[in-house]
Amino acid sequence: MTNILEKLGNIFSVKFIVLLLIAGLVLLLWDRKVLYRKKMKKEHTISIVLGIIYVSAALAFFVIGRFI
């Protein structure tokens, strides 16, 4: 059981969490606006959803990583 927790702890490393958070924020703050200006509604919606998922996942992994 300890070996599994160590592997999960490595997956939820700070570098991974920061990278996921940056990707989500770029989608939400930059790509979304560019796609809206280009009138690409489907891609605009997808970038919002993926941005929220990435930021939420980063926060969840941070919290999970603190308990492991």
C-alpha positions as CSV (number, residue, x, y, z in Angstrom):
1,M,0.0,0.0,0.0
2,T,2.8,2.4,0.8
3,N,4.4,1.8,-2.6
4,I,1.1,2.9,-4.3
5,L,0.9,6.0,-2.2
6,E,4.5,6.9,-3.1
7,K,3.7,6.5,-6.9
8,L,0.6,8.7,-6.5
9,G,2.7,11.3,-4.6
10,N,5.1,11.4,-7.5
11,I,2.3,11.9,-10.0
12,F,0.9,14.8,-8.0
13,S,4.3,16.6,-8.0
14,V,4.4,20.4,-7.8
15,K,5.7,20.7,-11.4
16,F,2.8,18.7,-12.8
17,I,0.3,20.8,-10.8
18,V,1.8,24.1,-11.8
19,L,1.9,23.0,-15.5
20,L,-1.8,21.9,-15.3
21,L,-2.7,25.2,-13.7
22,I,-0.9,27.3,-16.3
23,A,-2.5,25.4,-19.1
24,G,-5.9,25.9,-17.7
25,L,-5.3,29.6,-17.1
26,V,-4.0,30.1,-20.6
27,L,-7.1,28.5,-22.0
28,L,-9.4,30.6,-19.8
29,L,-7.7,33.9,-20.1
30,W,-6.1,34.0,-23.6
31,D,-7.4,31.3,-26.0
32,R,-11.0,31.9,-25.1
33,K,-10.7,35.6,-26.1
34,V,-8.9,34.8,-29.3
35,L,-11.4,32.2,-30.3
36,Y,-14.3,34.5,-29.5
37,R,-12.9,37.2,-31.7
38,K,-12.5,34.7,-34.6
39,K,-16.2,33.7,-34.1
40,M,-15.3,30.1,-33.4
41,K,-18.1,29.3,-31.0
42,K,-17.6,25.6,-30.7
43,E,-13.9,26.0,-29.9
44,H,-14.6,28.9,-27.6
45,T,-16.9,26.7,-25.5
46,I,-14.5,23.8,-25.5
47,S,-11.7,26.1,-24.3
48,I,-13.8,27.4,-21.4
49,V,-14.8,23.8,-20.4
50,L,-11.2,22.5,-20.6
51,G,-9.8,25.5,-18.8
52,I,-12.2,24.9,-15.9
53,I,-11.4,21.2,-15.9
54,Y,-7.6,21.8,-15.9
55,V,-7.8,24.4,-13.1
56,S,-10.1,22.3,-11.0
57,A,-7.9,19.2,-11.5
58,A,-4.8,21.1,-10.5
59,L,-6.5,22.3,-7.3
60,A,-7.8,18.8,-6.6
61,F,-4.4,17.2,-7.2
62,F,-2.8,19.8,-4.9
63,V,-5.2,19.0,-2.1
64,I,-4.8,15.2,-2.7
65,G,-1.1,15.5,-2.8
66,R,-1.0,17.3,0.5
67,F,-2.8,14.4,2.2
68,I,-0.6,11.6,0.6
